[in-house]
């Protein structure tokens, strides 16, 4: 599974729309549409950090490297 698919799945599970995430983080909403059309693992690290901070989870969780949302995250 591509990293973008994992992120979109987490958003759906948390009932967060790409529009809402876009408005609250400044990430382009069109990026999420592009991910739906063509899943990718090539994601700008700055966007990963913004999404992880917004969701209160680790980047490793967004990348599917752990099932623990708090793994490798400082308190």
trRosetta pair geometry for C-beta under 8 A, 3 or more apart (Angstrom, degrees):
i j d omega theta_ij theta_ji phi_ij phi_ji
1 5 4.9 -116 -178 81 95 131
1 6 5.9 108 126 -56 120 89
1 39 7.9 -78 -172 169 61 150
1 64 6.5 144 78 -81 112 167
2 5 4.8 97 62 1 79 104
2 6 7.4 -144 98 -6 45 85
2 39 3.8 147 48 150 143 108
2 40 5.5 113 -177 65 138 5
2 41 4.9 -129 -153 -51 78 78
3 6 5.5 -52 -153 32 39 114
3 7 6.5 37 152 -18 69 103
3 40 7.2 -34 51 108 87 52
3 41 4.4 99 2 -126 103 67
3 43 5.6 -110 99 -4 132 130
3 62 7.0 50 -170 138 97 82
3 63 5.3 -27 -122 -126 112 65
3 64 6.9 -140 -110 5 65 106
4 7 5.7 -52 -149 37 35 111
4 8 6.3 33 154 -16 67 106
4 35 3.7 -148 177 -149 132 115
4 39 4.9 -171 69 -149 111 68
4 40 5.1 52 -9 51 132 63
4 41 7.2 -127 -8 -76 82 36
4 43 6.4 159 -69 -69 85 120
5 8 5.8 -55 -145 40 31 110
5 9 6.2 35 153 -22 64 107
5 35 7.5 -170 -60 167 48 102
5 39 4.7 6 -47 -134 101 135
6 9 5.7 -57 -150 36 29 113
6 10 6.5 30 153 -19 64 104
6 62 6.4 128 111 177 114 47
6 63 6.8 95 75 -152 154 14
6 64 4.6 -121 -105 -51 155 107
7 10 5.7 -53 -149 34 32 111
7 11 6.5 34 152 -19 65 104
7 35 7.4 -51 69 180 115 161
7 43 7.8 114 -18 -105 148 163
7 51 6.3 -6 -145 165 125 158
7 62 5.4 27 -89 -162 90 97
8 11 5.6 -51 -148 35 34 114
8 12 6.4 35 153 -19 65 104
8 18 7.9 -16 -119 -68 86 110
8 32 6.9 132 -97 -156 101 92
8 35 6.1 178 -49 120 125 127
8 36 6.7 131 -118 -80 158 78
9 12 5.7 -54 -149 36 32 111
9 13 6.3 33 152 -20 65 106
10 13 5.6 -53 -146 36 32 113
10 14 6.3 14 159 -4 65 111
10 55 6.8 20 142 -138 128 158
10 57 7.8 -105 -169 36 148 160
10 61 7.7 96 -103 139 150 98
10 62 6.8 -87 10 -115 159 67
11 14 6.1 -70 -147 49 27 99
11 16 4.7 -97 -156 72 78 94
11 17 7.4 101 167 -108 116 9
11 18 6.8 49 165 -66 161 66
11 21 6.6 -63 -123 -35 127 145
12 15 7.4 27 -175 -78 33 37
14 55 7.0 -178 -4 -134 173 104
16 20 5.7 -119 -168 75 76 127
16 21 5.7 77 151 -52 114 103
16 55 7.7 -131 13 -97 165 94
17 20 4.6 98 59 4 84 99
17 21 7.0 -155 93 -1 46 85
18 21 5.6 -57 -144 43 35 111
18 22 5.9 42 155 -27 68 108
18 29 5.5 113 134 -147 102 78
18 32 3.5 -151 -136 79 144 171
18 33 7.4 165 113 -41 165 67
19 22 5.6 -56 -148 35 26 115
19 23 6.4 22 157 -16 63 108
19 29 5.7 25 -101 -121 54 132
20 23 5.9 -57 -148 37 29 109
20 24 6.2 8 161 -4 65 115
21 24 6.2 -69 -142 47 27 100
21 25 5.7 -8 170 9 67 120
21 27 6.6 -23 133 55 92 118
21 32 7.5 108 68 -61 125 143
21 51 7.0 24 -170 -118 129 85
21 54 6.4 106 -140 133 87 159
22 25 6.7 -75 -130 50 17 88
22 26 7.6 -67 -177 120 52 1
22 27 5.5 -103 -117 78 61 72
22 28 6.5 -10 -138 162 114 13
22 29 3.9 -25 -79 -70 168 80
22 31 8.0 159 -100 37 107 99
22 32 7.2 -105 -57 -5 112 125
24 54 6.3 117 109 -133 115 126
25 50 4.7 109 -167 163 123 119
25 51 6.9 14 -121 -77 169 54
25 54 5.3 -59 -74 -62 120 142
26 50 7.4 -100 54 -154 89 152
27 31 6.0 -73 163 38 98 143
27 32 8.0 88 123 -38 114 96
27 47 5.5 91 -115 -132 127 99
27 50 6.0 159 -48 101 115 144
27 51 7.2 8 -25 -63 159 90
28 31 4.7 108 79 -18 91 99
29 32 6.0 -49 -169 28 50 110
29 33 7.0 48 140 -14 71 103
30 33 5.3 -52 -153 38 46 116
30 34 6.2 50 149 -23 72 101
31 34 5.6 -54 -151 35 32 113
31 35 6.5 36 150 -22 65 103
31 47 7.3 -133 162 -136 163 152
32 35 5.5 -47 -149 32 35 115
32 36 6.7 40 150 -22 63 99
33 36 5.7 -49 -153 29 35 112
33 37 6.6 27 153 -12 65 106
34 37 5.8 -59 -149 41 33 108
34 38 6.3 -36 173 45 69 93
35 38 7.3 -89 -134 71 20 53
35 39 6.1 45 -175 -109 68 51
35 40 6.6 -105 -120 27 74 88
36 39 7.8 14 -126 -65 13 73
40 43 6.8 145 104 -54 99 77
43 47 5.8 -108 172 75 95 120
43 48 5.7 104 118 -58 118 100
44 47 4.5 82 73 5 94 106
44 48 7.2 -164 95 -9 49 83
45 48 5.4 -50 -150 33 40 116
45 49 6.4 40 153 -19 69 102
46 49 5.8 -53 -150 35 33 110
46 50 6.4 33 152 -18 65 106
47 50 5.6 -53 -146 38 34 112
47 51 6.2 31 157 -17 68 107
48 51 6.0 -59 -147 39 28 108
48 52 6.1 27 156 -18 65 110
48 59 5.0 59 152 -133 115 108
48 62 6.0 170 -153 90 89 148
48 63 7.5 17 -144 -55 132 98
49 52 5.7 -55 -142 39 29 111
49 53 6.2 29 158 -18 65 107
49 59 6.5 -29 -84 -77 56 120
50 53 5.9 -56 -146 38 27 109
50 54 6.2 27 156 -20 63 109
51 54 5.7 -55 -147 37 30 113
51 55 6.2 14 160 -5 66 112
51 62 6.1 101 103 -114 120 152
52 55 6.1 -66 -142 48 26 100
52 57 5.5 -106 -150 79 73 68
52 58 6.0 -10 -155 176 127 14
52 59 4.8 -65 -62 -70 154 62
52 61 7.3 127 -124 54 100 100
52 62 5.6 -102 -78 -20 92 133
52 73 7.8 -162 168 -101 119 120
53 56 7.5 27 -176 -73 29 39
55 62 7.6 132 48 -75 146 108
55 69 7.7 -112 132 -161 109 123
56 69 7.5 45 107 148 73 125
57 61 4.4 -83 161 66 120 147
57 62 6.6 134 100 -44 118 85
57 69 3.8 -75 -126 -172 109 97
57 70 7.0 -94 -136 -67 62 42
57 73 7.1 -133 178 -57 32 152
58 61 4.7 109 61 -2 79 98
58 62 7.4 -143 102 0 51 83
58 66 7.1 14 72 55 131 128
58 68 7.8 28 23 104 128 76
58 69 6.5 160 16 173 80 44
58 70 6.3 92 -24 -168 108 15
58 71 5.1 -103 30 71 157 63
58 72 4.9 105 -151 67 147 87
58 73 4.2 -131 -78 -50 95 104
59 62 5.5 -54 -154 37 41 113
59 63 6.2 32 151 -14 70 109
59 72 7.5 -65 47 94 79 124
60 63 5.8 -63 -145 44 30 107
60 65 4.2 -82 -166 67 84 118
60 66 4.9 36 133 13 114 111
60 71 5.2 -77 80 94 135 111
60 72 5.0 88 -3 34 136 133
61 64 7.8 44 178 -66 30 24
61 65 7.5 -80 -61 51 22 75
61 66 5.7 -57 -83 72 62 90
61 67 7.7 65 -127 -156 83 11
61 68 6.8 -107 -88 90 106 42
61 69 4.5 59 -119 -123 162 51
61 70 7.8 52 -48 -10 136 23
61 71 6.4 141 -54 39 90 98
65 71 7.8 -135 97 95 93 141
66 71 4.1 -22 105 29 167 159
66 72 7.6 156 5 3 151 104
68 71 4.2 100 84 -40 107 102
70 73 5.2 -104 -165 42 56 121
